[in-house]
Structures are given as C-alpha cells and as structure tokens.
Amino acid sequence: MRNHDLVFLKHFSQVIGFLVALTIALIVLAWFLNDTPAEPNPAREAATAARLRPVGDVFAGATGAAAQAAAQAAAREAAAGQVAYDGTLDGSVIYSALCSACHTSGAAGAPKLVRGEWAARIAQGVDTLHKHAIEGFQGNAGLMPAKGGNPALTDEQVIATVDWMLDNLQ
C-alpha cells in the first residue's frame, strides 16, 4: 500500500469513530432529557377507555342466561329511579313523545288510531290491552314492546296512555 492510502484509512477511521461517539453521546443526552414520565391526562385516558369498551356482551349457556337476566334486572332497577315525562298521566303527551312513532306509521304491526284496526284488540278487553302494553306482547298481528320500549314509564302512565288512545280512535 502506498502512503496516501494509509493516511486515507487513518482519517476515514477517525471520522467513523467520531460519528459513532457522537451518536452514542446524542442517545445518552436524549435519554437524560426524556427520562421524566409524562403525567397521565384523565380526559385522554377516559376517551381511550370509551373507544376500547366492548359494544355488546355475549351470553352463552346457563351462565350466560344468568348474566343476561342480571343485566336486565340492573337496567330495570336503574330505570325504576327515573320517571318518564315528569310523571305526567296525560296520555296525549306520552303518545306524542313515544307511542306515535309506531302507532302513526304502523311499524311492527302497531295499529293506527283507527277503530277498525283496534276492533279485535278491544274485543279482548281493556285489562288485556293494559297488560300487553305494560308487559309487552308478540302476536300474529305485530309486536308491542313492554311499556312502549321505555322502562322508565310507570304502569299508571301506560294505562293512562292506552285509555287516551282508546278514547281518540277515529
């Protein structure tokens, strides 16, 4: 090898060594500067938990039925503390806010406020209508969810609304 090749290799090795040392120094400096942990942000953690929360539950077998029954009982208990529509017994208010969604359009086989559509139901008796409206009913003609799908309604509110609907049949 010639002398200028040896000089080049010496200088090249020194440059590489300097760059390696500089890289290590920068890594150590960054490690010291960023050593403090970030403070947790409660709003961000809550948002993350909400995004990661499961959408629904899966119930299988006997234990699943028990868990589903417990979840339904908890929902009923939570709804029991609430009274829908400020406890009003005005059937027109409840009908307008809740019942009209199905009984105006006839969704799920719900009878409209036309006497002809209610004839077979009225023949069963008013007490049966009240019971089906409170507990829910699924028959050949359609589906009535319990308390119109709002468990916060009291039985008295449901009865008042059914009576209002019967009084306003055309």
C-alpha positions as protocol buffer text, in pm:
chain_id: "A"
residue {
  index: 1
  type: MET
  ca { x: 0 y: 0 z: 0 }
}
residue {
  index: 2
  type: ARG
  ca { x: 105 y: 344 z: -68 }
}
residue {
  index: 3
  type: ASN
  ca { x: 137 y: 607 z: 197 }
}
residue {
  index: 4
  type: HIS
  ca { x: -160 y: 819 z: 88 }
}
residue {
  index: 5
  type: ASP
  ca { x: -386 y: 507 z: 116 }
}
residue {
  index: 6
  type: LEU
  ca { x: -277 y: 460 z: 476 }
}
residue {
  index: 7
  type: VAL
  ca { x: -344 y: 824 z: 552 }
}
residue {
  index: 8
  type: PHE
  ca { x: -690 y: 798 z: 397 }
}
residue {
  index: 9
  type: LEU
  ca { x: -775 y: 488 z: 602 }
}
residue {
  index: 10
  type: LYS
  ca { x: -648 y: 656 z: 920 }
}
residue {
  index: 11
  type: HIS
  ca { x: -861 y: 967 z: 860 }
}
residue {
  index: 12
  type: PHE
  ca { x: -1164 y: 763 z: 749 }
}
residue {
  index: 13
  type: SER
  ca { x: -1139 y: 550 z: 1066 }
}
residue {
  index: 14
  type: GLN
  ca { x: -1116 y: 866 z: 1278 }
}
residue {
  index: 15
  type: VAL
  ca { x: -1427 y: 1013 z: 1110 }
}
residue {
  index: 16
  type: ILE
  ca { x: -1624 y: 690 z: 1160 }
}
residue {
  index: 17
  type: GLY
  ca { x: -1510 y: 671 z: 1523 }
}
residue {
  index: 18
  type: PHE
  ca { x: -1611 y: 1034 z: 1579 }
}
residue {
  index: 19
  type: LEU
  ca { x: -1955 y: 974 z: 1426 }
}
residue {
  index: 20
  type: VAL
  ca { x: -2010 y: 664 z: 1642 }
}
residue {
  index: 21
  type: ALA
  ca { x: -1906 y: 858 z: 1955 }
}
residue {
  index: 22
  type: LEU
  ca { x: -2134 y: 1149 z: 1857 }
}
residue {
  index: 23
  type: THR
  ca { x: -2428 y: 910 z: 1802 }
}
residue {
  index: 24
  type: ILE
  ca { x: -2376 y: 749 z: 2143 }
}
residue {
  index: 25
  type: ALA
  ca { x: -2347 y: 1091 z: 2308 }
}
residue {
  index: 26
  type: LEU
  ca { x: -2671 y: 1208 z: 2145 }
}
residue {
  index: 27
  type: ILE
  ca { x: -2853 y: 892 z: 2254 }
}
residue {
  index: 28
  type: VAL
  ca { x: -2735 y: 935 z: 2614 }
}
residue {
  index: 29
  type: LEU
  ca { x: -2831 y: 1304 z: 2609 }
}
residue {
  index: 30
  type: ALA
  ca { x: -3179 y: 1226 z: 2475 }
}
residue {
  index: 31
  type: TRP
  ca { x: -3222 y: 956 z: 2736 }
}
residue {
  index: 32
  type: PHE
  ca { x: -3139 y: 1202 z: 3017 }
}
residue {
  index: 33
  type: LEU
  ca { x: -3362 y: 1475 z: 2876 }
}
residue {
  index: 34
  type: ASN
  ca { x: -3666 y: 1249 z: 2826 }
}
residue {
  index: 35
  type: ASP
  ca { x: -3630 y: 1041 z: 3140 }
}
residue {
  index: 36
  type: THR
  ca { x: -3930 y: 1202 z: 3317 }
}
residue {
  index: 37
  type: PRO
  ca { x: -4257 y: 1015 z: 3264 }
}
residue {
  index: 38
  type: ALA
  ca { x: -4545 y: 1209 z: 3115 }
}
residue {
  index: 39
  type: GLU
  ca { x: -4827 y: 1296 z: 3352 }
}
residue {
  index: 40
  type: PRO
  ca { x: -5146 y: 1100 z: 3277 }
}
residue {
  index: 41
  type: ASN
  ca { x: -5425 y: 1300 z: 3118 }
}
residue {
  index: 42
  type: PRO
  ca { x: -5758 y: 1179 z: 3268 }
}
residue {
  index: 43
  type: ALA
  ca { x: -5962 y: 1305 z: 2973 }
}
residue {
  index: 44
  type: ARG
  ca { x: -5743 y: 1124 z: 2723 }
}
residue {
  index: 45
  type: GLU
  ca { x: -5749 y: 804 z: 2932 }
}
residue {
  index: 46
  type: ALA
  ca { x: -6130 y: 819 z: 2955 }
}
residue {
  index: 47
  type: ALA
  ca { x: -6158 y: 872 z: 2580 }
}
residue {
  index: 48
  type: THR
  ca { x: -5928 y: 576 z: 2517 }
}
residue {
  index: 49
  type: ALA
  ca { x: -6127 y: 356 z: 2756 }
}
residue {
  index: 50
  type: ALA
  ca { x: -6451 y: 458 z: 2582 }
}
residue {
  index: 51
  type: ARG
  ca { x: -6306 y: 370 z: 2240 }
}
residue {
  index: 52
  type: LEU
  ca { x: -6184 y: 30 z: 2363 }
}
residue {
  index: 53
  type: ARG
  ca { x: -6500 y: -60 z: 2554 }
}
residue {
  index: 54
  type: PRO
  ca { x: -6691 y: -356 z: 2404 }
}
residue {
  index: 55
  type: VAL
  ca { x: -7003 y: -264 z: 2211 }
}
residue {
  index: 56
  type: GLY
  ca { x: -7208 y: -555 z: 2340 }
}
residue {
  index: 57
  type: ASP
  ca { x: -7198 y: -865 z: 2552 }
}
residue {
  index: 58
  type: VAL
  ca { x: -7210 y: -1230 z: 2459 }
}
residue {
  index: 59
  type: PHE
  ca { x: -7417 y: -1462 z: 2673 }
}
residue {
  index: 60
  type: ALA
  ca { x: -7391 y: -1837 z: 2621 }
}
residue {
  index: 61
  type: GLY
  ca { x: -7536 y: -2132 z: 2805 }
}
residue {
  index: 62
  type: ALA
  ca { x: -7678 y: -2133 z: 3156 }
}
residue {
  index: 63
  type: THR
  ca { x: -7421 y: -1888 z: 3291 }
}
residue {
  index: 64
  type: GLY
  ca { x: -7491 y: -1655 z: 3001 }
}
residue {
  index: 65
  type: ALA
  ca { x: -7863 y: -1662 z: 3074 }
}
residue {
  index: 66
  type: ALA
  ca { x: -7793 y: -1573 z: 3437 }
}
residue {
  index: 67
  type: ALA
  ca { x: -7568 y: -1286 z: 3332 }
}
residue {
  index: 68
  type: GLN
  ca { x: -7827 y: -1161 z: 3084 }
}
residue {
  index: 69
  type: ALA
  ca { x: -8101 y: -1177 z: 3350 }
}
residue {
  index: 70
  type: ALA
  ca { x: -7875 y: -987 z: 3592 }
}
residue {
  index: 71
  type: ALA
  ca { x: -7807 y: -721 z: 3329 }
}
residue {
  index: 72
  type: GLN
  ca { x: -8180 y: -682 z: 3259 }
}
residue {
  index: 73
  type: ALA
  ca { x: -8253 y: -659 z: 3633 }
}
residue {
  index: 74
  type: ALA
  ca { x: -7987 y: -391 z: 3670 }
}
residue {
  index: 75
  type: ALA
  ca { x: -8138 y: -196 z: 3380 }
}
residue {
  index: 76
  type: ARG
  ca { x: -8487 y: -220 z: 3534 }
}
residue {
  index: 77
  type: GLU
  ca { x: -8351 y: -108 z: 3871 }
}
residue {
  index: 78
  type: ALA
  ca { x: -8173 y: 187 z: 3713 }
}
residue {
  index: 79
  type: ALA
  ca { x: -8489 y: 283 z: 3525 }
}
residue {
  index: 80
  type: ALA
  ca { x: -8703 y: 249 z: 3838 }
}
residue {
  index: 81
  type: GLY
  ca { x: -8535 y: 554 z: 3988 }
}
residue {
  index: 82
  type: GLN
  ca { x: -8634 y: 762 z: 3687 }
}
residue {
  index: 83
  type: VAL
  ca { x: -8984 y: 868 z: 3597 }
}
residue {
  index: 84
  type: ALA
  ca { x: -9052 y: 940 z: 3234 }
}
residue {
  index: 85
  type: TYR
  ca { x: -9210 y: 1265 z: 3121 }
}
residue {
  index: 86
  type: ASP
  ca { x: -9203 y: 1413 z: 3474 }
}
residue {
  index: 87
  type: GLY
  ca { x: -9459 y: 1156 z: 3587 }
}
residue {
  index: 88
  type: THR
  ca { x: -9741 y: 1303 z: 3378 }
}
residue {
  index: 89
  type: LEU
  ca { x: -10056 y: 1098 z: 3341 }
}
residue {
  index: 90
  type: ASP
  ca { x: -10162 y: 1292 z: 3032 }
}
residue {
  index: 91
  type: GLY
  ca { x: -10188 y: 1023 z: 2767 }
}
residue {
  index: 92
  type: SER
  ca { x: -10159 y: 1271 z: 2481 }
}
residue {
  index: 93
  type: VAL
  ca { x: -9815 y: 1385 z: 2600 }
}
residue {
  index: 94
  type: ILE
  ca { x: -9680 y: 1032 z: 2625 }
}
residue {
  index: 95
  type: TYR
  ca { x: -9844 y: 927 z: 2297 }
}
residue {
  index: 96
  type: SER
  ca { x: -9691 y: 1225 z: 2114 }
}
residue {
  index: 97
  type: ALA
  ca { x: -9345 y: 1169 z: 2257 }
}
residue {
  index: 98
  type: LEU
  ca { x: -9323 y: 790 z: 2242 }
}
residue {
  index: 99
  type: CYS
  ca { x: -9615 y: 593 z: 2101 }
}
residue {
  index: 100
  type: SER
  ca { x: -9680 y: 794 z: 1787 }
}
residue {
  index: 101
  type: ALA
  ca { x: -9356 y: 667 z: 1633 }
}
residue {
  index: 102
  type: CYS
  ca { x: -9512 y: 325 z: 1575 }
}
residue {
  index: 103
  type: HIS
  ca { x: -9885 y: 388 z: 1602 }
}
residue {
  index: 104
  type: THR
  ca { x: -9882 y: 660 z: 1336 }
}
residue {
  index: 105
  type: SER
  ca { x: -9684 y: 464 z: 1079 }
}
residue {
  index: 106
  type: GLY
  ca { x: -9800 y: 113 z: 1172 }
}
residue {
  index: 107
  type: ALA
  ca { x: -9443 y: -4 z: 1231 }
}
residue {
  index: 108
  type: ALA
  ca { x: -9404 y: -363 z: 1359 }
}
residue {
  index: 109
  type: GLY
  ca { x: -9777 y: -418 z: 1306 }
}
residue {
  index: 110
  type: ALA
  ca { x: -9880 y: -144 z: 1551 }
}
residue {
  index: 111
  type: PRO
  ca { x: -10244 y: -47 z: 1497 }
}
residue {
  index: 112
  type: LYS
  ca { x: -10303 y: 312 z: 1392 }
}
residue {
  index: 113
  type: LEU
  ca { x: -10563 y: 516 z: 1575 }
}
residue {
  index: 114
  type: VAL
  ca { x: -10840 y: 378 z: 1355 }
}
residue {
  index: 115
  type: ARG
  ca { x: -11123 y: 191 z: 1524 }
}
residue {
  index: 116
  type: GLY
  ca { x: -11121 y: -86 z: 1263 }
}
residue {
  index: 117
  type: GLU
  ca { x: -10760 y: -178 z: 1342 }
}
residue {
  index: 118
  type: TRP
  ca { x: -10837 y: -195 z: 1714 }
}
residue {
  index: 119
  type: ALA
  ca { x: -11161 y: -397 z: 1698 }
}
residue {
  index: 120
  type: ALA
  ca { x: -11002 y: -738 z: 1761 }
}
residue {
  index: 121
  type: ARG
  ca { x: -10785 y: -596 z: 2039 }
}
residue {
  index: 122
  type: ILE
  ca { x: -11074 y: -416 z: 2211 }
}
residue {
  index: 123
  type: ALA
  ca { x: -11274 y: -741 z: 2199 }
}
residue {
  index: 124
  type: GLN
  ca { x: -11011 y: -898 z: 2429 }
}
residue {
  index: 125
  type: GLY
  ca { x: -11091 y: -640 z: 2698 }
}
residue {
  index: 126
  type: VAL
  ca { x: -10932 y: -325 z: 2826 }
}
residue {
  index: 127
  type: ASP
  ca { x: -10748 y: -510 z: 3104 }
}
residue {
  index: 128
  type: THR
  ca { x: -10575 y: -729 z: 2843 }
}
residue {
  index: 129
  type: LEU
  ca { x: -10477 y: -419 z: 2645 }
}
residue {
  index: 130
  type: HIS
  ca { x: -10330 y: -266 z: 2960 }
}
residue {
  index: 131
  type: LYS
  ca { x: -10143 y: -588 z: 3043 }
}
residue {
  index: 132
  type: HIS
  ca { x: -9999 y: -621 z: 2691 }
}
residue {
  index: 133
  type: ALA
  ca { x: -9891 y: -256 z: 2691 }
}
residue {
  index: 134
  type: ILE
  ca { x: -9721 y: -290 z: 3031 }
}
residue {
  index: 135
  type: GLU
  ca { x: -9562 y: -634 z: 2992 }
}
residue {
  index: 136
  type: GLY
  ca { x: -9520 y: -638 z: 2617 }
}
residue {
  index: 137
  type: PHE
  ca { x: -9676 y: -875 z: 2368 }
}
residue {
  index: 138
  type: GLN
  ca { x: -9584 y: -1051 z: 2047 }
}
residue {
  index: 139
  type: GLY
  ca { x: -9868 y: -1191 z: 1842 }
}
residue {
  index: 140
  type: ASN
  ca { x: -9951 y: -1270 z: 1483 }
}
residue {
  index: 141
  type: ALA
  ca { x: -10052 y: -912 z: 1413 }
}
residue {
  index: 142
  type: GLY
  ca { x: -9738 y: -748 z: 1548 }
}
residue {
  index: 143
  type: LEU
  ca { x: -9512 y: -665 z: 1835 }
}
residue {
  index: 144
  type: MET
  ca { x: -9571 y: -441 z: 2138 }
}
residue {
  index: 145
  type: PRO
  ca { x: -9257 y: -378 z: 2345 }
}
residue {
  index: 146
  type: ALA
  ca { x: -9303 y: -360 z: 2720 }
}
residue {
  index: 147
  type: LYS
  ca { x: -9400 y: -6 z: 2820 }
}
residue {
  index: 148
  type: GLY
  ca { x: -9355 y: 105 z: 2461 }
}
residue {
  index: 149
  type: GLY
  ca { x: -8982 y: 45 z: 2489 }
}
residue {
  index: 150
  type: ASN
  ca { x: -8937 y: 296 z: 2773 }
}
residue {
  index: 151
  type: PRO
  ca { x: -8891 y: 114 z: 3106 }
}
residue {
  index: 152
  type: ALA
  ca { x: -8898 y: 446 z: 3293 }
}
residue {
  index: 153
  type: LEU
  ca { x: -9274 y: 471 z: 3234 }
}
residue {
  index: 154
  type: THR
  ca { x: -9487 y: 377 z: 3532 }
}
residue {
  index: 155
  type: ASP
  ca { x: -9775 y: 134 z: 3496 }
}
residue {
  index: 156
  type: GLU
  ca { x: -10016 y: 420 z: 3562 }
}
residue {
  index: 157
  type: GLN
  ca { x: -9864 y: 623 z: 3278 }
}
residue {
  index: 158
  type: VAL
  ca { x: -9900 y: 329 z: 3037 }
}
residue {
  index: 159
  type: ILE
  ca { x: -10262 y: 272 z: 3141 }
}
residue {
  index: 160
  type: ALA
  ca { x: -10342 y: 643 z: 3102 }
}
residue {
  index: 161
  type: THR
  ca { x: -10188 y: 643 z: 2754 }
}
residue {
  index: 162
  type: VAL
  ca { x: -10374 y: 330 z: 2642 }
}
residue {
  index: 163
  type: ASP
  ca { x: -10700 y: 480 z: 2771 }
}
residue {
  index: 164
  type: TRP
  ca { x: -10626 y: 805 z: 2587 }
}
residue {
  index: 165
  type: MET
  ca { x: -10560 y: 612 z: 2266 }
}
residue {
  index: 166
  type: LEU
  ca { x: -10888 y: 419 z: 2301 }
}
residue {
  index: 167
  type: ASP
  ca { x: -11077 y: 744 z: 2362 }
}
residue {
  index: 168
  type: ASN
  ca { x: -10923 y: 901 z: 2049 }
}
residue {
  index: 169
  type: LEU
  ca { x: -10988 y: 624 z: 1798 }
}
residue {
  index: 170
  type: GLN
  ca { x: -11141 y: 751 z: 1476 }
}
